[in-house]
Amino acid sequence: MRDDDIIRLVVSLVIVVVVLAVYIGLIVLGVSIAKRKNRSPHWMWFSIHPLGLIITLIVMACLSPLKRCPQCAQKSPQHARLCGFCGYNYETPGAYAPPQPGIYVPPPRY
């Protein structure tokens, strides 16, 4: 092998390593954004494809954060006043308002 071939090989290996490091860094960034917003980091599986990585990063950056209910540990929108699953009142943490059960009305008989 000539010196030019060795230099080309080393440069191409360095470029590949840098591209992979940036790619993995963007995936880690997407996972941290998802966790910070209480979203599932499993959406980053779309980042296997480079176009999926770009789309997922844009979507994660645009989504509003969720908050976790201390009563049932389900996720609700950030602006919610009550938990949609258990009825926990976020504005007054000591108060608990269970959901009202529906009244069953049988269908009319003909």
Secondary structure, DSSP 8 states (H G I E B T S, - for coil): --HHHHHHHHHHHHHHHHHHHHHHHHHHHHHHHHHHTT--GGGGGGGGSHHHHHHHHHHHHHS--EEE-TTT--EEETT-SB-TTT-BBSSSTT-B--------------
